[in-house]
């Protein structure tokens, strides 16, 4: 009998279970668990970590046995969702996402909207609207060409010449031509035109046509996720975290639900408790008419989830609690169920499609040392965990983090604040400004303290983030990639400092009338979210 490589989940049932984290990865096993406890999880399947190793042993090719098991699982998924993959009238679209046994946030690849092609676009338009479909299609072209056609093929372009960057230049040019600032202001006709420009650029840069067959896209997406286990940033992160190479990643193929369908749709990330302080409040961020990558990438500063997430930077923005109280209450109920089930603070991703809530992920959330200590004590008091478990919840490096340097209150009181952002990582840090990951690594290697300053960080910046004493970003929220990684490492971090104007060509940052250049010294108070000039 052939090995079982594919495990289905969906519709209150799952083939996997909580004991199989090493086989199904963290994401896969938790999707199975959420389905089993009756949470609204879009159906799909997980390809095992064992197959990841087989994939590399067989030269990076998907075996016929694996393809047969995937097609069988696709059929189960179609039945659960009431849609058919590749169908002209009622098409099912899927995402392909990694999921190792130990969380590696943002270090491997994801492809969304797989299955959109000339044969399926008209059917999806009939079910939704033209603007949404071409927005989804341009996102697929961007991600697929970057992840599957460039990175997984081992192509390493010069900085600024990668296909994703070149497609983003086309998007920015179209927005400038239309006199708009946001993607959401582009019309259906604009997006349709942009998709044609994208496909032409893919041929120009990569020398091959963008695939127009849904099944070719599926096999490409699955292969690329496995290949991303051996991508440069994934290897760098494994070295930092001590994760063995042979663990491999699982591969989660899941039905798409759409937070970018219309203004009654949304996407978000939430923590069942505050990951920075440990306070027992529901904490998170969301974006209306968006897909999940928009939140974690930090490209847009998101809205607060509720009153407990509001701060000086986002208090003017409507919360999900205010905008859609019915969905918020459902999400709050999910929060309670997940904490009761796992006995730990959870980091969840959710999507709202046409006012219907779906859960896409849960995992034990990264937290600061202060938060770890406070949560352990509170959960012990609440009877959620016992004393032995409480002790294991605070790791030695988190105790060390509690002794991190702080900004001197007297010196702080005598100094003018340069900028304010969201306090994403603890303590204080000072160092010279570096505006690239490579520059931060080089300066740190030369013995200098460095603050990595970026518009937003992305997973490619992992080595620079590790080398820096602190991180400062102009965009992004408390659930963005920069915030998540910084909390996991106990590193001082401020995100969403919207007053910053960063000029990468001149290598300067400007706030009001003050301009600082790369190499100048700044100080961060990561506990308060405040930035100062000098030491």
C-alpha positions in Angstrom: 0.0 0.0 0.0 1.5 3.4 -0.9 2.4 5.9 1.8 -0.3 8.4 2.7 0.9 11.9 1.9 -2.3 13.9 1.8 -4.7 14.6 4.7 -8.1 16.2 4.1 -9.8 18.7 6.4 -13.2 20.6 6.2 -16.9 20.4 7.1 -16.3 19.5 10.8 -14.1 16.6 9.9 -10.4 16.0 9.4 -8.1 13.1 8.7 -5.3 14.5 10.8 -5.2 15.0 14.6 -3.4 17.0 17.2 -0.7 14.3 17.7 0.6 14.7 14.2 2.3 18.1 14.3 5.6 16.7 13.1 3.9 15.1 10.1 1.3 17.8 9.2 3.2 20.9 10.5 1.8 23.5 12.8 -0.6 25.1 10.3 -1.9 21.8 9.0 -2.6 20.1 12.4 -4.3 23.3 13.7 -6.5 23.5 10.6 -7.5 19.9 11.3 -8.2 20.7 15.0 -10.3 23.8 14.2 -12.4 21.8 11.7 -13.0 19.1 14.3 -14.2 21.5 17.0 -16.7 23.0 14.6 -15.0 26.3 13.6 -15.7 27.7 10.1 -12.6 26.5 8.2 -12.5 26.5 4.4 -12.0 22.9 3.2 -8.6 21.7 1.9 -5.8 19.3 2.5 -2.3 19.1 3.9 0.7 17.4 2.1 3.0 16.0 4.8 6.5 17.0 5.8 7.6 13.4 4.9 6.7 14.1 1.3 8.8 17.4 1.4 11.9 15.2 2.0 10.8 12.8 -0.7 10.3 15.7 -3.1 13.9 16.8 -2.7 15.2 13.2 -2.9 13.3 12.8 -6.2 15.0 15.9 -7.8 12.3 18.4 -7.0 9.6 16.7 -9.1 6.0 15.8 -7.9 5.5 12.0 -8.1 2.6 10.4 -9.9 1.4 8.9 -6.6 1.4 12.4 -5.0 -0.5 13.9 -7.9 -3.1 11.1 -7.6 -3.6 11.7 -3.9 -3.9 15.4 -4.5 -6.6 15.0 -7.2 -8.5 12.7 -4.8 -8.3 15.4 -2.1 -9.3 18.1 -4.5 -12.5 16.1 -5.3 -13.3 16.0 -1.5 -12.7 19.7 -1.3 -15.0 20.4 -4.2 -17.8 18.5 -2.5 -17.3 20.3 0.8 -17.2 23.8 -0.9 -19.8 23.1 -3.6 -17.4 24.3 -6.3 -15.3 22.6 -8.9 -11.6 23.3 -9.5 -11.0 24.5 -13.1 -14.7 24.7 -13.9 -15.9 27.4 -16.3 -19.1 28.1 -14.5 -18.5 27.5 -10.8 -14.7 27.5 -10.2 -12.9 26.6 -7.0 -9.8 28.6 -6.3 -7.1 27.5 -3.8 -4.1 28.8 -1.9 -0.8 27.0 -1.4 0.9 27.7 1.9 3.8 26.3 3.8 3.6 25.1 7.4 6.6 23.6 9.3 6.4 22.0 12.7 7.9 25.1 14.2 6.6 28.5 13.2 8.8 30.3 10.7 6.7 33.5 10.1 7.0 34.8 6.6 10.1 32.8 5.8 8.6 30.5 3.2 6.2 31.1 0.3 2.5 31.5 -0.2 0.5 31.7 -3.5 -3.1 32.8 -3.4 -5.9 32.6 -6.0 -4.5 29.6 -7.7 -6.9 28.4 -10.5 -7.7 31.8 -12.0 -7.3 31.5 -15.8 -9.0 32.7 -19.0 -11.3 29.6 -18.7 -12.4 30.4 -15.1 -12.5 34.2 -15.0 -15.9 34.6 -16.8 -17.6 32.1 -14.4 -16.2 33.9 -11.3 -17.3 37.3 -12.7 -20.9 36.0 -12.9 -20.7 35.0 -9.3 -19.1 38.2 -8.0 -18.0 41.3 -9.9 -15.5 42.1 -12.5 -13.4 44.4 -10.4 -12.9 41.8 -7.7 -11.9 39.1 -10.2 -9.3 41.2 -11.9 -7.9 42.4 -8.6 -7.6 38.7 -7.6 -6.0 37.9 -10.9 -3.3 40.6 -10.7 -2.5 39.4 -7.2 -2.1 35.8 -8.6 0.2 37.0 -11.4 2.3 38.9 -8.9 2.7 36.1 -6.4 3.0 33.3 -8.9 5.5 34.9 -11.1 7.6 35.9 -8.1 7.4 32.6 -6.1 6.9 29.9 -8.8 8.5 31.3 -11.9 11.4 33.2 -10.4 12.4 32.2 -6.9 11.7 28.5 -7.2 13.6 28.3 -10.4 16.7 29.7 -8.7 16.6 33.0 -10.5 18.3 35.7 -8.3 17.9 39.1 -10.0 19.8 42.2 -8.9 18.1 44.3 -6.2 15.1 46.2 -7.6 15.0 44.0 -10.8 12.9 41.1 -9.5 9.6 40.4 -11.3 7.5 41.4 -8.2 9.2 44.8 -8.1 8.8 45.3 -11.8 5.1 44.5 -11.6 4.7 46.9 -8.7 6.2 49.6 -10.8 3.5 49.1 -13.4 0.9 49.3 -10.6 2.3 52.5 -9.3 2.5 54.0 -12.8 -1.1 53.2 -13.4 -2.2 54.8 -10.1 -0.2 57.9 -11.0 -1.8 58.0 -14.5 -5.3 57.8 -12.9 -4.4 60.3 -10.2 -5.2 57.9 -7.3 -3.3 56.8 -4.2 -4.8 53.4 -3.3 -5.2 50.2 -5.3 -8.8 50.2 -4.2 -9.5 53.3 -6.3 -8.6 51.6 -9.6 -11.6 50.5 -11.7 -12.4 47.1 -13.1 -11.2 48.3 -16.5 -7.9 49.6 -15.0 -7.2 46.3 -13.3 -8.1 44.3 -16.5 -5.6 46.5 -18.4 -3.0 46.0 -15.6 -3.3 42.2 -15.8 -2.5 42.3 -19.5 0.5 44.6 -18.8 1.6 42.1 -16.0 1.5 39.1 -18.4 3.5 41.0 -21.0 6.1 42.0 -18.4 6.4 38.3 -17.2 7.2 37.3 -20.8 9.7 40.2 -21.2 11.5 39.5 -17.9 11.3 35.7 -17.5 11.0 34.7 -21.1 8.0 32.4 -20.6 4.2 32.8 -20.7 2.2 33.1 -17.5 0.4 29.7 -17.2 -3.2 29.7 -18.2 -4.1 26.2 -17.2 -5.5 25.8 -13.6 -3.9 22.4 -13.0 -0.5 23.6 -14.2 -0.9 26.5 -11.7 -1.7 24.0 -8.9 1.3 21.8 -9.5 3.6 24.8 -9.8 2.2 26.3 -6.5 2.7 23.0 -4.6 6.3 22.6 -5.9 7.3 26.1 -5.2 6.1 25.9 -1.5 8.2 22.8 -1.0 11.2 24.5 -2.7 10.9 27.5 -0.4 12.0 25.3 2.5 15.5 25.6 0.9 15.1 29.3 0.1 17.8 31.7 1.3 15.7 33.4 4.0 14.3 30.1 5.3 17.8 28.7 5.6 19.0 31.8 7.4 16.0 31.7 9.9 16.6 28.0 10.5 20.3 28.7 11.4 19.2 31.5 13.8 16.5 29.3 15.5 18.4 26.0 15.4 15.7 24.2 13.3 17.0 21.1 11.6 17.0 20.9 7.8 15.5 17.4 7.7 12.3 18.5 9.4 10.9 19.8 6.1 7.7 21.8 5.6 4.1 20.6 5.2 2.1 22.1 2.3 -1.4 23.3 2.9 -3.8 23.6 -0.1 -7.0 25.3 1.0 -10.1 26.7 -0.6 -9.9 30.5 -1.2 -12.4 32.7 0.6 -12.2 36.4 -0.3 -11.7 39.3 2.0 -11.3 41.5 -1.1 -14.7 40.6 -2.6 -16.4 44.0 -1.6 -16.8 46.4 1.3 -18.7 43.7 3.2 -15.5 41.6 3.2 -12.3 41.9 5.2 -9.2 40.1 6.5 -7.4 40.3 9.8 -5.0 38.9 12.4 -5.8 38.7 16.0 -4.2 37.5 19.3 -6.4 36.1 22.0 -4.4 38.2 24.5 -2.1 41.2 24.1 1.2 39.8 22.8 3.2 42.8 24.0 1.9 43.1 27.6 0.1 39.8 28.2 -3.1 41.7 29.2 -6.2 39.5 29.0 -7.9 41.5 26.2 -8.7 40.5 22.6 -6.1 42.2 20.4 -5.8 42.5 16.6 -6.0 44.3 13.4 -8.1 44.1 10.2 -8.4 45.6 6.7 -11.7 46.0 4.8 -11.7 44.7 1.2 -8.3 43.1 1.4 -6.5 39.8 1.4 -4.5 38.4 4.3 -1.1 39.2 3.0 -2.0 42.9 3.1 -2.1 42.8 6.9 1.0 40.8 7.7 3.1 42.4 5.0 2.7 45.7 6.7 2.1 47.5 3.4 -0.9 49.3 4.8 -1.4 50.3 8.4 -4.5 48.4 9.4 -7.6 49.3 11.4 -7.9 48.3 15.1 -9.9 45.2 15.9 -11.7 46.7 18.9 -11.5 49.4 21.5 -8.7 47.5 23.3 -6.5 47.8 20.2 -6.9 51.5 19.7 -4.0 53.8 20.2 -2.8 57.3 19.1 -2.0 56.1 15.6 -5.3 54.3 14.8 -7.9 55.8 17.1 -9.5 57.6 14.2 -10.0 54.4 12.2 -13.2 52.3 12.6 -12.8 49.0 14.5 -14.4 45.7 13.4 -16.3 45.9 16.7 -17.9 49.1 15.5 -18.1 48.4 11.8 -19.5 44.9 11.9 -20.6 43.9 15.5 -22.2 40.6 14.5 -19.0 39.3 12.9 -17.0 40.6 15.8 -19.1 38.7 18.3 -18.6 35.5 16.3 -14.9 36.1 16.2 -14.9 36.8 20.0 -16.6 33.4 20.5 -13.9 31.8 18.4 -11.3 33.4 20.7 -12.9 31.8 23.8 -13.2 28.4 22.1 -9.5 28.4 21.0 -8.1 29.4 24.3 -10.2 26.8 26.1 -9.1 24.2 23.6 -5.4 24.9 23.5 -4.8 26.4 26.9 -2.6 29.1 25.5 -2.6 32.5 23.8 -3.4 32.0 20.1 -2.4 34.0 17.0 -5.2 33.7 14.5 -5.8 34.7 10.9 -9.4 35.2 9.7 -11.3 36.3 6.6 -14.8 37.8 6.3 -16.4 37.1 2.9 -19.7 38.9 2.4 -20.2 39.1 6.2 -19.4 35.4 6.7 -16.5 34.6 9.0 -13.8 32.0 8.1 -10.8 30.9 10.2 -7.6 30.4 8.2 -5.0 29.7 10.9 -4.3 29.4 14.6 -1.0 28.9 16.4 0.5 29.7 19.8 1.3 33.3 19.5 4.8 34.9 19.7 5.0 37.1 22.8 7.4 39.3 24.7 9.1 38.2 27.9 6.8 40.5 29.9 3.7 39.1 28.2 4.9 35.5 28.7 5.3 36.1 32.4 1.9 37.9 32.8 0.0 35.4 30.7 1.5 32.4 32.6 0.4 33.9 36.0 -3.0 34.9 34.7 -3.8 31.6 33.1 -2.6 29.8 36.3 -5.0 32.1 38.3 -7.8 31.4 35.9 -7.3 27.6 36.2 -6.5 27.2 32.6 -3.0 25.7 33.3 -1.3 24.1 36.2 1.9 25.3 38.0 4.2 23.0 36.0 2.9 24.3 32.7 3.1 27.9 33.9 6.8 27.5 34.6 7.4 26.1 31.1 5.6 29.0 29.5 8.4 31.5 30.3 11.7 30.5 28.5 15.1 31.4 29.9 15.7 33.9 27.0 12.5 35.6 27.9 13.6 36.0 31.5 16.8 37.6 30.1 14.6 39.9 28.0 13.0 41.2 31.2 16.5 42.7 32.0 16.7 44.5 28.6 18.0 48.1 28.7 15.4 50.8 29.1 15.5 54.4 28.1 16.4 56.6 31.1 13.2 58.4 32.1 15.0 61.6 33.1 16.9 61.8 29.8 13.7 61.0 28.0 11.8 63.8 29.7 14.4 66.3 28.7 14.4 65.2 25.0 12.0 66.1 22.3 10.2 63.2 20.6 11.1 62.9 16.9 8.3 60.5 16.0 5.8 58.1 17.4 4.7 54.7 16.3 3.3 51.4 17.7 5.2 49.8 20.5 5.8 46.4 18.9 8.9 45.1 20.8 10.2 45.8 24.3 12.8 47.9 25.9 15.1 50.6 24.6 17.7 50.6 21.8 20.1 53.1 20.3 22.3 52.9 17.2 23.2 54.3 13.9 20.5 54.3 11.1 20.8 51.6 8.5 18.3 51.5 5.7 19.1 48.1 4.2 19.3 44.6 5.7 22.8 44.2 4.1 24.0 47.5 5.6 22.7 46.5 9.0 24.6 43.2 8.9 27.8 44.8 7.7 27.6 47.6 10.3 26.9 45.1 13.1 29.8 42.9 12.0 32.1 46.0 12.2 31.1 46.4 15.9 28.5 49.1 15.5 25.0 49.3 17.1 22.4 49.5 14.4 18.8 50.5 14.1 17.2 49.1 10.9 14.9 51.7 9.4 12.5 50.6 6.6 9.2 51.7 5.1 8.1 48.2 6.0 10.1 45.0 6.6 9.6 41.8 4.6 10.9 38.3 5.2 14.0 39.1 3.0 15.2 41.4 5.9 15.5 38.6 8.4 19.3 38.7 8.7 19.3 42.5 9.0 16.6 42.4 11.7 18.6 39.8 13.6 21.8 42.0 13.4 20.1 45.2 14.5 19.6 46.4 18.1 16.2 47.8 17.1 13.8 48.1 14.2 11.8 51.1 13.0 9.2 51.0 10.2 7.0 53.7 8.7 4.2 51.4 7.9 2.5 48.3 9.3 0.7 47.3 12.4 1.2 45.3 15.6 0.5 42.1 13.7 2.9 42.8 10.8 5.9 40.7 9.9 8.3 43.1 11.6 6.3 43.1 14.9 5.9 39.3 14.9 9.5 38.5 14.4 10.8 41.2 16.8 8.5 39.9 19.6 9.7 36.4 19.1 13.3 37.6 19.4 12.7 40.0 22.3 14.0 42.8 20.1 13.1 46.5 20.5 10.7 47.5 17.6 8.5 50.4 16.6 6.1 50.0 13.6 3.7 52.2 11.8 5.5 55.5 12.5 3.6 57.2 9.8 5.3 60.6 10.2 8.5 59.2 8.7 9.4 60.0 5.1 12.0 57.6 4.0 14.0 58.4 0.9 15.9 55.2 -0.2 17.8 57.0 -3.0 19.2 59.7 -0.7 19.3 57.3 2.3 17.6 59.8 4.5 14.6 59.8 6.9 12.7 63.0 7.4 10.2 64.0 10.1 8.7 67.5 10.0 11.7 69.7 9.3 14.4 67.3 10.6 16.3 65.1 8.2 18.6 62.3 9.4 21.0 60.4 7.1 22.2 56.8 7.2 24.8 56.5 10.0 23.2 59.1 12.3 22.2 57.9 15.7 18.7 57.5 17.0 17.2 56.0 20.1 14.0 53.9 20.3 11.7 53.4 23.3 10.0 50.2 22.2 7.8 50.1 25.2 6.2 53.5 24.4 6.7 53.6 20.7 8.8 56.8 20.8 11.8 57.8 18.6 14.5 60.3 19.6 17.5 61.9 17.9 20.9 60.9 19.3 21.6 58.8 22.3 
